[in-house]
Amino acid sequence: MIKIVAKAQVKADMVEAYKAAAKELVEKSREEEGNVFYALNVSTADPCCLTFIESWKDQAAIDFHNATEHFTRIIPQLNAMCEGAQQVDFYTEVEY
């Protein structure tokens, strides 16, 4: 399983528009076969810091997701509402 944390600093006047645009992305991503978890989160310390936390079955599921119509259409819209680029990090779980 692969987890993704995609953090964005959204322009203060665009936070509500960002959340609204992200709603479709979250809903459609959750329907994808390889998706385990997909949510948009807001920082408790900074209401302009919004972070997608995702979990995917494997890299093939991520590749499929990144090529979907909703992803390729919505992500550029979200990026336009941000101060700079998103920080995207990929993780695998440490198994004990």
C-alpha positions in Angstrom: 0.0 0.0 0.0 1.2 3.5 -0.8 0.1 6.6 1.0 0.3 10.1 -0.4 0.3 13.4 1.5 -0.2 16.4 -0.8 0.0 19.7 1.1 -1.0 23.0 -0.4 -0.9 26.6 0.9 -4.1 28.0 -0.5 -4.6 31.8 -1.1 -6.7 33.1 1.8 -9.5 34.4 -0.5 -9.6 31.0 -2.4 -10.0 28.6 0.5 -13.8 28.0 0.1 -13.4 27.7 -3.7 -10.6 25.2 -3.3 -12.7 23.1 -0.9 -15.7 23.2 -3.4 -13.5 22.2 -6.4 -11.9 19.5 -4.4 -15.2 17.9 -3.4 -15.7 16.3 -6.9 -12.0 15.1 -6.9 -12.5 13.4 -3.4 -15.8 11.8 -4.4 -14.6 10.4 -7.7 -11.3 9.3 -6.4 -12.9 7.3 -3.6 -14.9 5.4 -6.3 -11.7 4.2 -8.0 -10.9 0.5 -7.6 -7.4 0.9 -6.2 -8.3 3.6 -3.7 -8.2 2.7 0.0 -8.7 6.2 1.5 -8.9 9.7 0.1 -9.7 12.8 2.1 -9.0 16.6 2.1 -7.9 17.9 5.5 -7.4 21.4 6.9 -4.7 22.3 9.3 -5.9 23.2 12.8 -3.1 25.8 13.0 -3.6 27.4 9.6 -6.9 27.4 7.8 -5.1 28.1 4.5 -3.1 24.9 4.7 -5.1 22.1 3.0 -3.8 18.6 2.7 -4.9 15.6 0.8 -4.2 12.3 2.6 -4.6 9.3 0.3 -4.0 5.6 0.4 -3.7 3.4 -2.7 -3.4 -0.3 -3.2 -0.3 0.0 -5.4 1.6 2.2 -7.9 -0.7 1.0 -10.8 -3.7 2.4 -8.9 -1.9 5.7 -8.5 -1.0 5.8 -12.2 -4.6 5.1 -13.1 -5.8 7.8 -10.8 -3.3 10.4 -12.1 -4.6 9.8 -15.7 -8.3 10.1 -14.9 -10.4 12.9 -16.4 -11.3 14.3 -13.0 -7.7 14.4 -11.8 -6.3 16.0 -14.9 -9.1 18.6 -15.0 -9.3 19.5 -11.3 -5.7 19.5 -10.2 -4.7 22.4 -12.4 -7.7 24.4 -11.1 -6.6 23.7 -7.5 -3.0 24.6 -8.2 -4.1 28.0 -9.6 -5.6 28.7 -6.1 -2.3 28.1 -4.3 0.6 30.1 -3.1 3.4 28.1 -5.0 3.5 24.4 -5.7 1.9 21.6 -3.7 4.3 19.5 -1.6 3.6 15.9 -2.5 5.2 13.1 -0.5 4.8 9.3 -0.9 5.0 6.8 1.9 5.0 3.1 2.6 4.1 1.8 6.0 6.8 0.4 8.3 5.8 -3.1 9.1 6.7 -4.6 12.5 
